[in-house]
């Protein structure tokens, strides 16, 4: 990842104003993600934190179910865009067709 500016400005991260029940729910979900190895403390990996983005609870289609998402929109404006092209549907179908059937 490359920044377009020297460093993103240090601003106060906006934290959602959740009820105590919702705070317990997001904490439990984050703990589960840590237990699974999806999340960890950056210091354990030798990472120096330069920017913090808030995580939010988003309702799922099932009633009373939520997922944790991180809002990176404040960081996006400071990142250099990677030049790439998107393959067309026809190109992807042709690429998939070249693979032997036993790989799926």
C-alpha positions, 0 to 999 in steps of 0.5 A: 500500500502506498500513500499519496500524501506523506501521512494521513492526518491524525484525526479522532476516530469516530466511534459508534455510540452503541448501547451496552448490549451492542458494545458487548455484541461487537466485543464478542464478535471481535474476540471470535475473530481474534480466536480464529486468527483473523484479527490480531494486535498489530504490535504482535506482527511488528506493525507501526499503526499510522491510521485507525479506522472504526469497525461497525456492526451491520445488520444481517438479513436474519433478524438479530444477526450482525456482522462486523465491518471496518469503514476504510473510507477516510483512508481511501483518499490517501492511498495511491490507486493501483492501475489495473484492468478488470477482465470481461465476463467472456475473458474470465469464462475462457480462462476458467474453461482452460483449467482441467476439470479435476481442479474444481 
